[in-house]
Amino acid sequence: MKPTFSPPWWAKIPHVQTILPVLTKVDRPQLDRERLELSDGDFIDLDWQGTPENHRAILVIIHGLEGSAESHYARRILTASKAIGLCAVVHHHRSCSGELNRLARGYHSGDTQDLQTTLQHLKAHHPNSPLLAVGYSLGGNVLVKYQGEQQQQSLIDKAVAISAPLQLGSCANRLEKGFSKVYQSYLIKQLQQKMRGKLSRPELAAVMPINHKDIEQLNTFYAFDDKITAPLHGFNDVEDYYTRASGLPYLSLIAKPTLVIHAKDDPFMTDAVIPSNNQLSNQVQYELHDNGGHVGFINGGSPWRPKYYLEQRVLNFLTSAETSKC
């Protein structure tokens, strides 16, 4: 049977589920930073909590768009992992660890190569430690795509993807409507600021596909992805990017146990992200809840001190013998 999630009466509105966790972060965990130098001259940063001892598992945390180890969901899963003695490491996408990356390119929703680099690094240094992974939002899409691409060769033994925008085009369209435009505006402003930072560097400005004057016009994900994400990362255009980077087609190819969790009321999503049964491999367990918002899933407590469904569910799946669909 599917585990039950039921929000309290005061958290049934999807925007409460989505916004309240941002406003009620848990304390910042103590983390140690490791920098990985990449073959293209760039870098990514890993933030560690603990060290894997006696060949114990490592939990790899993959954050969402403009997220980091500081994100509310990352802090909570780090805290929960520490409580059960599970070593954890946050894989930061390029430019998300507090320092702009060195190249014009950045990261995107289908960028699995940087994740593979991190996983190969972990396997090289901790070859006997199983690798577990949890991805949130954009990070969940990256994780699903990685699992489907690699299939049996995936370096991840078990994975969980939460609130993943598995059909990028439909999600970009959803964020141009109603209150969801507030989330789009919040995230686009952060992306625009990073682009200004890159344009301020002469060596990057020369190869950027935009100039300072263009940035203000890129106020939707569709426009931003068409003028920046697609050309910087080798896609023909925004439609090519959304098609090739969306995780939904990869669900049927996954060969390692993977749990995918969505909420029907997610203000970042449409029904297009919901897979049919024949789109799921027998290694994918899918949970669709009526409520939960976007990376919310508050199931108790009070508005001042909410409690959450996700951490217990994620860790139970990753650390138990549960592998098949319910």
ABEGO torsion letter per residue (X at the ends): XBBBBBBBAAAABAAAAAAAAAABBBBBBBBBBBBBBBAAGBBBBBBBBEBBBGGBBBBBBBBBBGBBAABAAAAAAAAAAAAAGBBBBBBBBBGAAGBBBABABBBBAABAAAAAAAAAAAAAABAABBBBBBBBEAAAAAAAAAAAAAEAABABABBBBBGBBABAAAAAAAAABEAAAAAAAAAAAAAAAAAAAAAABAAAAAABABBAAAAAABABAAAAAAAAAAAAAGBABAAAAAAAABAAAAAAABABBBBBBBBAABAABBAAABBBAAABBAABBBBBBABGEBGBGBAEEBAABBBBAAAAAAAAAAABABABBX
